[in-house]
Structures are given as C-alpha cells and as structure tokens.
Amino acid sequence: MAMMDLMKKIKNKTATVGVIGLGYVGLPLAVEKAKAGYDVIGFDVQKEKVDKVNKGENYIGDVVDFDLKALVARDKLRATGNYSFLKDVDTVTICVPTPLDKFKQPDLTYIINSTKEIAKYLHRDELVILESTTYPGTTEEVVLPILESTGLKVGRDFYLAFSPERVDPSNKIYHTKNIPKVVGGVTPKCSELAKALYESILESDVFVVSTPRVAELEKILENTFRIVNIALANEMAIVCDRMDINIWEVIEAAKTKPYGFMAFYPGPGVGGHCIPIDPFYLTYKAREYDYHTRLIELAGEINDSMPEFVVSKLMRLLNERKKCLNGAKVLLLGIAYKQDVDDIRESPALMVWKELQKHGAEVLYHDPYISRFKNKEDEKMYESVNLNEDILKTVDAVVITTMHTNVDYEKVIAYSPLVFDTKNVTGKIKGNKENVYVL
C-alpha cells in the first residue's frame, strides 16, 4: 500500500523531493524537478551555494538564470544546510562528488556522509536515488546497509535505486532534461518508482536495467570508452609528430569512412570530473575479483603523459628560434578543462603549467571564463591577463590549451611570435600562419 501512496504522489506532483549536493549535477536536476511542478529542497554543506540558491543567484552554466530566480520566488525551490529537513521529503537524490585519492583509490566519504544523514530521518514510503558515479556494488554494499540499519527494509518500507548522472557542461544540444536516463533499482518496485519519477521530470526515455550494479557499470563503461579512445588519439599524435604527419588531417580523412570509425581528438591531456576519474573506480573494484584492467591503466598513463609531451614539443619549437624555455614567458590560452566552461577540475592546462614552471618558464594565462584562481602547486593566486597586442608581443610563446569559442584567435596569430595550438582551433583560420604549430 505504501508504494501505491508514493507512486500517487509522484504522478500528481505532490511529493516533496530532495537533492543532496547542489553542484553541476544536483542544481540542474533540482531546477528541472521544480520546473516539473514538485516542491524541491536542495541540501549542501557549502553555505555559499545555499545562500546563492535562496537568493536566486545562479552559479552553474547549464542552469538558466531566469528559471532559478523564478522558481525560488515561487517557493518551488529552496536550499538549506540543515539536514533535519530530510524528514519532510518523499524522495531524495544524492548528487555529491566521488573523487579519487592520490593513489587513485575511490573516496566515498561524501556518499557515506550523505547516506548517514538520510538514515537519520528515513521514513516509510520514501525513495532514495544515488546519482554519483561510483564502482559497481556501491548502492547495495555501501548505501543499502546504512539505510537498513534503521530497521526499515528495502522494497517494503523504503525504496533504493541507482541512476547515473549524465551531464555534459556547455553542450548546446543535450541538457539534464533531454538526456536519456538509466535506472537500476534494488527491487522491481524500486525501479518502478525511480522510473516514474524521472519520467515525470524529463523529456527523454528512461531505460530500466536489472540491478544497480548494471547501472553503475554502465556509467563507467561510457567514460572508459572515451578515455581509451582519447588515449589512442593522443598516442597517434605522438607518433605523427615523429613522422612529421599532421594528426588532425589524418583524423579528418578517417572521418570520411561512413562506418567503423568514430573521431576522437588529441590534446594536452584529459580533464574534468568524469573521464580522468570514473574508469579508475572500475580498476579499483576489479582487483577484488583478481583482475587488472590493463587497458584502462595504460590509457590513463598515455593521457597523463601529454602535458609533458606538450612542453617537450614547445621546448623544441623555442630551440629552433634560438630561445630557451628556462626564462621564457609563456601565455596559456585557456585553463578550463574544456571549451566554454569555468571549471578547472583536473584541467590538463594546469598540468602543462606545472611542467612549464618545472623548466623555469614564466607562465601567464588568459581565460574568458576564469578571471582568477588559486594554483594548488604554489598556493599563489593568479589573474587572467588581457589578451591585447602588447601582451601577445611580449610573450615568447602562446600555447592554446582550451578551445574557447569567444577568443580572437586571429589576433593571437597576428601578434604572437609563436603559437603552439594543442586543440587545432586555428585550423580553420585562413591566411599567413607561419608562426603557428599544432600538436
């Protein structure tokens, strides 16, 4: 009977829904839930985020400013750092970070702490969904025991499912609302409720798998596919550099094949919150089954070596101009981990920066999305320089490390003595480019 009551609340939008973690996954999801008609409570340990949400101030690129402000004004969405309000929710989704430690071991601290908070206020007829990317088994081996320690039984008293987040910041086509969803419940009832919730919010299909473990591994497969293929592109770039062949031209030629080939591109490394991290959750879990994921680990090694390769090639380019990298002034064009975002997590540009400093270079940067940041390596605060003629003429080299669209690359080419383009963003620019070199 309890399940029928919760299903009714979901379908008539009278359920109060909670979202733990108001970052790049949680806030867009909370907004979509509120837009769908639910009353939403967002939970976060960071007071700054809570205050901004409650003021209707947006800080996530994939959220429309007007939407957030309007939802807060209508009392459809509010945020809090007080987890006792979990007693008021009918469903709660966990969207917290799942980082790796320095040994590339999973750190489930945020998931465990969030689950413990939920357990304090867990009640009958409640649906809990984990969206944070993690290794297969986390939902049933870590989250479930904490929730059942309350004496309530999954599938009877409360419901638990895993549904991997699928977010691609700055994607102009796919957003939280229209990306297909995968759901795996601990029991069939759990899956049914989770599916109904997402179907009431999203404009996309919801695909149900047999267990949370399948859903957890599905997410890791997505990003393992990407890290391995990016590593292949990076290795091809290194080989092409030795053979004096343009890797970008090779890829464009390969793309003409209408089947059996999908283009991936090289770069200064792999960054962000997913690709460099998620596959190593599987590497960790596979050891429990006496298996070493050699391909994943090798792909990680290749991608991790790219910042060193970039600096090595820049050193050669400077040497050809009778300049030494030690003491050279180098401008990094873009330090965000990907195009048109303000996120520097795991950014390969920062690894290039580190390598440049190691060789004695003076490093400056320009990024239209990141005006200032604190470098963890030297604990110093750096500010983005203006991309003007004077700056470009005074540096010894410009390294394009992020392919932002709102940068005047023609001006960069016109006034810089040397441009090293690791993203081939200058490939479509016509005219004299004798000072431009690509990865």
N, C-alpha and C positions, 0 to 999 in steps of 0.2 A: 504494500500500500504506500509505503514511504516513497518508493521510486516513482509511482504514479503522481504523487503530490509534487515532487521535484520536477518531473517532466512537464507537468501542467504549468508550473511557474516559469520554466524555460520558454515554453511555447507562447505563453501570454505575456512574456516580458516583465513579469512581476518579481522575478528573482533578483536579489541583490548580489552583484558579482564583485569579487575582489581580485586585484592584481598585485602580486608582490614583486617589486623591482620595477622602477619607472625609468628604465634606460631605453636604449634603441629598440628593444623588443617590447618591453612592458608598456611604455607610454602609448605608442601607436595602437597596441591591442586594447588598452583601456579606452582610448578615444573611440575606436570602432565599436566597442561594446556599448559605450554611452550613446553613440550615434544610432545604434540599432534600437535603442529605447530602454536599455537597462539602467538602473541606478548603480554607479560604479564607485568603489572605494579603492584608491591606489595606496599601496604601502611602500615606504622606502626608509632606510636608515639615514639617508643623507638629507639633512634639514633643508639644504639649499634647493634640492629638487622639489621637496614637499611644498616649500614656500612659493616657488615659481608656479607650480601647478595651481595652487589655490589662488594665485593672482592672475591666472590665465596667461602666464608668460611661457611661451614655447621655447624649448632648447633642443628639440630633435628635428632634423631636417625633413624626415618623412611625415611629420605632422603639420597640418595646415594651421597656421596661427589663428585664423578666424574660428575654426572648428573648436579648438581648445578653449578659447575665450568664451565662446557662446555656450559650450557645454557646462563650464564652470559657473557661468552667470545663471544658467537654468537649474543649477544644483543637480545635474545629472552626473557630474564627476567631481570628486574631491580627493584630496591626498592627506595622508597622516603618517606619523612615525609611531603612533600608538597602536600596537598590535592587538590590544584588547578589543578593538572594533572588528576583529575577525569573528567574534561571536555573532555578528549581525549578517554575515554573508551566507548565501546559499551555495555559491561556487567560488573557488579561489584558484587562480593560476599562478604558478611560480615561474618567474622570468628573471632569474638572478644570474650573475656571472659564474662561469665554471672555468677558471684559469688553470694553467699548469704551473708547478713549482719549477725551480731552476734545474731540477733533474728530469723535467718533462713528465712528472707524475701528476695525476689528477688531484685537484684541490676541490673537494666537495663541501667546504666549510659553509658557503652561502646557502647551498641546498639544504644541508643538515640543519642549520640555524633557522631557516625559514620553515622547515617542516616541524621543528620543535615548537615554534610559535603557533603554527596551525594546530598542532596536537593539544596545546593548552586550551584551545577554545573549540575544538572539533565537536560537532554535534550530529545527531542523526539526520539523515536526508541531506547530506552535503556532498558536493562533487569537488574533488581536488585534481588538478591537472598540472603536471610538470612539463614545462616547455624548454627548460635549459638543456643545452646539448651536453651529453654525458655518455658514459660507456654502457653497453648492453647489460642490463641487470640492475641498474641503479634504482629504478622505480620500485621493483619488487624486493630488492635486497637491502636497500637503504631507507627509502621513503616509507614503504609499507610497514615495516616493523615499528617505526617511530609512531605512526598513526594508530596502529593496532595495540600499542602499549597502553592506550586509553581504555581498553576493554571493548571498544567498538570493533565490529567485524566488517571487513571489506565485502562489498557485494550485497550486504544485508542492511548494515547501519549507515555506511558511507560508501562513496564510490571514488575510484582512483584510476587515472589514465595518464599516458604519456603522449604528447603531441609535439613533435619537433618544430621549433621556430624556423620560419623561412623568411628572412629579411635580407634585402639587398639594397643598402643605403644608396641613394641618388639614382636608382633605377627609375626611368621615366615611364615605364610601362607597367611593371609589376610592383604592387604595394601590398601591405598586410591584407587588405580587403579582397584582392583578386588572385592571390597565390593559392593554388590547391593545397589542402591540408591533409595530413596523415594522422590517424588516431589509433592507438592501441590501448585497450582497457585491460585491467587485471581480470575482470569477468565480463561476459557479454553485456550485462546490464551497465557496467561502467562505460563500455564502448558506445552503447546506445545513447546514453545521456551526453557524453562528450561530443558525439557526432551531432546530436540535436542542438547543442549549444553553439557549436561553430557554424552550423548551417543557418542558424538564426542571425548570425553576425556577418558572415562573409558572402561574397558573390561568386565563390569558387566551389568546386567539388570537394567533398570530404571523403577520403579513402580510408576504410577501416581495415586494419591488419589484425592478425590473430592474437598478438600479445604485445605488451610494452617493449619487450626485448627486440622484436622485429622493428618497431617504430624507432627505437633508439639506434639500432644498427643502420637503418635506412638513412638517417641523417648523416651518420659518419661516412657511409658509402658515397653520398653526394659530394662531400668535401674531399674525401680521399681521391675520388675520380679527378677532381680539379687539381689537387696538389701533385699528383703523379703526372698528369698531362702538362702542367706548368713546368715541372722539373724536366720533362722531355724537351719542351721548347727551350728552356734555359741551357740544357746540355747541347742542343743543336746550335744555339747561339755561340757557345764557346768553340765548338768545332768549326763553325762557319767563320769565326774570327781568325782562326789559324789558317784556314783555307782561302781567306780573303774573298768570301762569298757573302752577299747581303742576305741575312736570315729573313728579313721582312719580305724581300722579293720571293724567296723560296716559299714562305707561307702563303703569300698571295697566289702563287702558281698552284700550290697544292689545293687551295680552296676551290679551284675550278672543277675539281672532281665532284660530281653530284652525289656521291655515296661513299661511305667508308672513311671519311675524313672529317674531323671537327677541329676548327682552328683554335689553338691556344697560343699565347704570345709570351715571349721572354720579357725580362725586366730586371730591375736591381735587387729583386728578392720577392718574398711573399709576405704580405702584411694583413692586418685586420684581426678581427676577433674570432674568425672561424677557420679559415684554410690552414694557417700555421699551427693550430691548436687541436682541432677536433680529431684528426686522424690518429693522434697520439693517445687519445683515450682508448682507441681500439688496440693500439700497440701494448698499452698497459694491461688491458683485460686479457689479451691473447696469451700473455705469459702464464696466466692462471691455468691455461689449457696446454702448456708446454709448447707454444708455437711463437716464433719470432716473425713479425711482419716485416720481412726484409725489404720489400719494395717500398713500403711507406717510409721506413727509416732512411733508405737510400735517397728517396725523393726529397726528404727533409734536409739531408746533407747537401744535396746539389743546390737546392733553393737557398739554404743558409750560406752557401759559398759565393753567391752572386754579388753581394756588396764588395767583397774582396776582389772579385774579378773586375767590377766596375772601376774601382780605384786603381787597380793594376793597369787597366787599359788607359785610364786618364793619365797615369804616370808616363806611359809610352807616348801618348799624344803630346804631352808637355815637353818631354825629352826631345821629340822631333823638332820642337821650336826652341831648343836650347834653354828650356826652363826646368827648374827643379820643383817637385811637388812640395818639398820642405821649404816653407816660407811663402808658398803660392797662396793667393787669395782666390778662394773657390766659392761661387754662389750656387747653392742648391735651389733649384726651381721646383718647389713643392715638397712639403714634408708630411702631408697627409698620406695615409696608407693607400688611398685610391682616389680616383677622379671625383672632384666636386663634393667632397665631404670635409668636415672639420675634425676628423678623428685621426689621432696619431698612434693608436694602439698597434704594437708590433710593426710599425712602419719601417719598411726597408730603407727609406731615406735616412732614418736615424742611425741605422747600421752603417750606411755609407758615410755619414757624418763622423761616426766613431772611427772608421778606418782612415778617413782623411786627417783627423786630428792625431791619430797614431803616427802618421807620417809627417807631422809638423805643418800641415796646411792650416791657414786661417779660413774658417768657414762662416759664411753668411747665408741667409736664406730669404726667399720670398714665397709667401703662400697667401693667396687672397682669402682663404678661409680660416687661417690660423695667424692671428696678429701677434701672439706671443705664446711662449711655452717654456716650461722648466725642463732642462735636459737632465735626465737621471744620471748620466755618466759623470758630469762635473758639477751637478747641483746648481748650475747657473741659469738665470733667466735670459732668454733670447727674444728679440723682437724682429718681426718681418721688416725688411728694408723696402723702400720704394723702388719699383722697377723702372728707373729712369735712365736716361742716356749717360749721365755721369757715373752711376753705379756700374753699368754694363761696361763702360770703357776702362774702369779702374780695376776690375777683376781680371785674373789670368784665365779663368775658365768658368763657364756656366754648365752645370750638369742638370739636365731635365730629369727629375726623379718621379714626378707625378704629372699625369696628363690632364691638368685642369683646363676647362674649356674657355674660361674668361681671362686668358693671359694673351698679351700681344706678342706672339712668337716671332712675327716679322720684325718687330723692333729688337727683340733679343738677338736675332740673327744679324741684323744690320749693325749693331753697335758692339757686340761681343767679339773679342779676339778669337775665342774658341768655344764652340758649343758641342757638348757631348750629350746626345739625345738617347736615353735608355728606353724610351717609350715610342719612338718613331712618330712623335707628334708633328715633327717638321717635314715628314714625308710628303705631305700634300701641298706644301708651300712651294711655289714656283719662284724662279729667279736664281741669282747667284748664291750658292751655299757652299763655297769652298772652305769655309771655316766650320762647317757642320759635320759631325761624325755620329753615326748611330751605333747602337750596341752590336 
